Amino acid sequence: MANFRNWASAFPRASVGKYMVRNRKPPSQTWRTFLNNHVTQMVSVDFFTVPTILFQALFVFVVIRHERRRIIHFNVTAHPSAEWTAQQVVEAFPFDTAPRYLLRDRDGIYGFAFQQQLRAMNIRQVLTAPRSPWQSPYVERVIGSIRRKCLDHMIVFNESSLRRTIRSYLDYYHASRLHLSLDKDSPDSRAIQSVGDIVANPLVGGLHHRYERRAA
């Protein structure tokens, strides 16, 4: 070994480098780069659970389009299945509105019927790594917002009650809630107002407000 070190040290680094095998395969893009490159072609889906006042577990399915952070579909059920989830995809993307990529986790709920429906709609699945919710940041962030900004302050009685509550929050989320990632705009773009007094309009049962300027 000592003789080998002496022999190697006798050659300049540039000379040795000529005989080394180089990896000519370009480096893979990072996960963040992949998400950024396909932001206009990708949606994310996920489930989260909500307990009712009688401790029944309800499952909320959410579909969010990455580009403008729009929640394009949601639904509630007490008994989720692959068939039910596949039907939600059909309802979320009518006609020719299907995205190129659908990002999801590896939950068993996305079974054969769900995957078959995606193939029929020419949607390519992108799976996150096991136990890596950070790889699906858009849908995880919006679920957290729904919980913290709405459901944590509400009492849920049943499925219809939960649907009404989430629908009310999404009206606020799309039209009034500002996003730093959208340059302080809403998913449904808002016009800039500069004249008039500021007026607060209560939304989501007074839990949130929309602030606008109105001429005197």
C-alpha positions as a printed NumPy array, in Angstrom:
array([[  0.   ,   0.   ,   0.   ],
       [  2.828,   2.401,   0.83 ],
       [  4.436,   1.735,  -2.568],
       [  1.121,   2.512,  -4.298],
       [  0.822,   5.865,  -2.477],
       [  4.378,   6.762,  -3.481],
       [  3.646,   5.843,  -7.106],
       [  0.382,   7.829,  -7.188],
       [  1.963,  10.892,  -5.614],
       [  4.59 ,  10.952,  -8.341],
       [  1.977,  11.792, -11.   ],
       [  0.296,  15.212, -11.222],
       [ -3.475,  15.256, -10.594],
       [ -4.186,  16.245, -14.206],
       [ -2.262,  13.229, -15.541],
       [ -4.077,  10.761, -13.286],
       [ -7.413,  12.309, -14.186],
       [ -6.963,  11.391, -17.842],
       [ -7.155,   7.683, -16.981],
       [-10.111,   7.835, -14.577],
       [-13.509,   6.612, -15.811],
       [-15.901,   9.537, -15.828],
       [-19.626,   9.326, -15.204],
       [-21.115,  10.916, -18.3  ],
       [-24.763,  10.541, -17.134],
       [-26.191,  13.982, -16.32 ],
       [-27.282,  14.444, -12.71 ],
       [-30.969,  13.865, -11.957],
       [-33.087,  16.917, -11.273],
       [-34.03 ,  17.57 ,  -7.679],
       [-37.566,  16.987,  -6.435],
       [-38.15 ,  20.74 ,  -6.115],
       [-36.947,  21.292,  -9.673],
       [-39.336,  18.606, -10.932],
       [-42.282,  20.258,  -9.172],
       [-41.315,  23.697, -10.494],
       [-40.82 ,  22.466, -14.061],
       [-44.268,  20.85 , -14.184],
       [-46.244,  23.289, -12.062],
       [-48.707,  23.991, -14.893],
       [-49.251,  20.288, -15.636],
       [-49.622,  18.794, -12.17 ],
       [-52.231,  18.266,  -9.485],
       [-51.958,  16.698,  -6.047],
       [-54.525,  14.587,  -4.217],
       [-54.803,  13.487,  -0.617],
       [-57.172,  12.441,   2.145],
       [-57.518,  13.805,   5.65 ],
       [-59.859,  12.777,   8.448],
       [-62.272,  14.88 ,  10.478],
       [-64.097,  13.641,  13.629],
       [-67.759,  14.527,  14.126],
       [-69.408,  15.501,  17.392],
       [-70.354,  11.823,  17.819],
       [-66.74 ,  10.717,  17.144],
       [-67.452,   9.343,  13.683],
       [-64.463,   9.602,  11.34 ],
       [-65.176,  11.341,   8.052],
       [-62.699,  11.316,   5.171],
       [-62.147,  14.404,   3.026],
       [-60.631,  13.968,  -0.441],
       [-58.907,  17.051,  -1.892],
       [-57.608,  17.786,  -5.405],
       [-55.403,  20.866,  -5.825],
       [-53.952,  22.271,  -9.04 ],
       [-50.401,  23.483,  -8.453],
       [-50.246,  26.502, -10.738],
       [-52.692,  28.795,  -8.89 ],
       [-53.134,  26.679,  -5.74 ],
       [-56.784,  26.151,  -6.689],
       [-58.718,  23.375,  -4.981],
       [-60.587,  22.13 ,  -8.002],
       [-62.502,  19.367,  -6.236],
       [-63.271,  17.966,  -2.811],
       [-65.745,  15.504,  -1.361],
       [-66.584,  13.817,   1.935],
       [-67.358,  10.2  ,   2.749],
       [-67.469,   7.918,   5.757],
       [-66.484,   4.88 ,   3.7  ],
       [-63.704,   5.62 ,   1.179],
       [-62.774,   3.034,  -1.433],
       [-60.715,   2.855,  -4.613],
       [-63.918,   2.961,  -6.666],
       [-65.217,   6.044,  -4.839],
       [-61.843,   7.776,  -5.227],
       [-61.735,   6.951,  -8.951],
       [-65.141,   8.6  ,  -9.372],
       [-63.827,  11.75 ,  -7.7  ],
       [-61.107,  12.003, -10.364],
       [-63.764,  11.782, -13.081],
       [-65.741,  14.578, -11.431],
       [-62.629,  16.716, -10.915],
       [-61.569,  16.656, -14.577],
       [-64.525,  16.851, -16.959],
       [-64.022,  16.822, -20.71 ],
       [-60.385,  17.626, -21.661],
       [-59.198,  19.22 , -18.41 ],
       [-57.154,  16.27 , -17.105],
       [-53.587,  17.162, -16.078],
       [-50.469,  15.388, -17.281],
       [-49.278,  14.372, -13.797],
       [-51.043,  13.452, -10.563],
       [-48.969,  13.488,  -7.389],
       [-50.071,  11.21 ,  -4.542],
       [-48.78 ,   9.197,  -1.627],
       [-48.661,   5.407,  -1.395],
       [-51.876,   4.882,   0.559],
       [-53.653,   1.627,  -0.257],
       [-56.869,   3.522,  -0.991],
       [-55.483,   4.291,  -4.441],
       [-56.116,   0.758,  -5.608],
       [-56.713,  -0.929,  -8.946],
       [-59.916,   0.943,  -9.837],
       [-58.261,   4.306,  -9.162],
       [-55.137,   3.496, -11.169],
       [-57.184,   2.075, -14.031],
       [-59.177,   5.318, -14.203],
       [-55.992,   7.389, -14.397],
       [-54.703,   5.26 , -17.257],
       [-57.987,   5.727, -19.104],
       [-57.599,   9.497, -18.732],
       [-53.903,   9.453, -19.753],
       [-52.818,  10.825, -16.384],
       [-49.382,   9.775, -15.205],
       [-49.021,   9.004, -11.493],
       [-46.101,  10.425,  -9.524],
       [-45.656,   8.717,  -6.141],
       [-43.958,  10.29 ,  -3.147],
       [-41.45 ,   8.304,  -1.129],
       [-42.819,   6.363,   1.876],
       [-43.458,   8.55 ,   4.93 ],
       [-42.389,  11.705,   3.072],
       [-45.295,  14.195,   3.169],
       [-42.833,  17.018,   2.449],
       [-42.645,  15.733,  -1.14 ],
       [-46.267,  16.814,  -1.662],
       [-46.063,  20.339,  -0.229],
       [-49.016,  21.965,  -1.999],
       [-51.743,  19.624,  -0.82 ],
       [-50.192,  19.199,   2.642],
       [-50.086,  22.97 ,   3.062],
       [-53.705,  23.473,   2.023],
       [-54.921,  20.669,   4.29 ],
       [-53.084,  22.31 ,   7.159],
       [-54.752,  25.625,   6.312],
       [-58.212,  24.047,   6.224],
       [-57.614,  22.542,   9.65 ],
       [-56.014,  25.536,  11.384],
       [-58.051,  28.298,   9.77 ],
       [-61.436,  26.578,   9.727],
       [-62.143,  23.11 ,  11.108],
       [-60.291,  23.598,  14.406],
       [-62.857,  26.315,  15.206],
       [-65.974,  24.42 ,  14.074],
       [-68.176,  21.577,  15.342],
       [-68.909,  18.992,  12.648],
       [-72.201,  17.139,  12.94 ],
       [-72.293,  14.951,   9.818],
       [-71.207,  14.716,   6.177],
       [-73.487,  17.487,   4.915],
       [-72.364,  19.758,   7.758],
       [-68.709,  19.184,   6.88 ],
       [-69.325,  19.819,   3.171],
       [-71.019,  23.136,   3.902],
       [-68.204,  24.226,   6.201],
       [-65.421,  23.346,   3.766],
       [-67.285,  24.883,   0.836],
       [-67.673,  28.121,   2.792],
       [-63.973,  28.165,   3.621],
       [-62.974,  27.442,   0.016],
       [-65.012,  30.415,  -1.189],
       [-62.875,  32.549,   1.122],
       [-59.683,  30.667,   0.212],
       [-60.088,  31.164,  -3.533],
       [-61.399,  34.728,  -3.646],
       [-59.985,  36.458,  -0.568],
       [-57.057,  34.655,   1.054],
       [-53.696,  36.049,  -0.047],
       [-50.761,  33.764,  -0.897],
       [-47.127,  34.83 ,  -0.748],
       [-46.34 ,  32.273,  -3.471],
       [-48.819,  34.099,  -5.743],
       [-47.206,  37.485,  -5.085],
       [-49.826,  38.294,  -2.418],
       [-52.705,  37.478,  -4.749],
       [-55.557,  34.976,  -4.389],
       [-56.088,  31.877,  -6.543],
       [-58.922,  33.871,  -8.15 ],
       [-56.958,  37.015,  -8.934],
       [-58.072,  40.198,  -7.147],
       [-57.999,  43.701,  -8.577],
       [-55.794,  46.204,  -6.742],
       [-57.877,  48.855,  -4.96 ],
       [-56.335,  52.159,  -3.923],
       [-59.279,  54.533,  -3.402],
       [-61.917,  54.547,  -0.685],
       [-62.355,  53.541,   2.925],
       [-61.391,  50.034,   4.031],
       [-64.413,  47.862,   4.83 ],
       [-64.291,  44.396,   6.431],
       [-66.768,  41.826,   5.115],
       [-67.23 ,  38.77 ,   7.398],
       [-66.789,  35.348,   5.771],
       [-66.97 ,  31.728,   6.978],
       [-69.433,  32.687,   9.682],
       [-67.289,  35.618,  10.818],
       [-64.182,  33.483,  11.253],
       [-62.419,  35.397,   8.457],
       [-62.888,  38.697,   6.67 ],
       [-62.402,  40.131,   3.214],
       [-61.042,  43.676,   3.256],
       [-62.006,  45.981,   0.412],
       [-62.017,  49.682,  -0.335],
       [-65.335,  51.391,  -0.987],
       [-65.808,  54.908,  -2.229],
       [-67.503,  57.219,   0.278]])
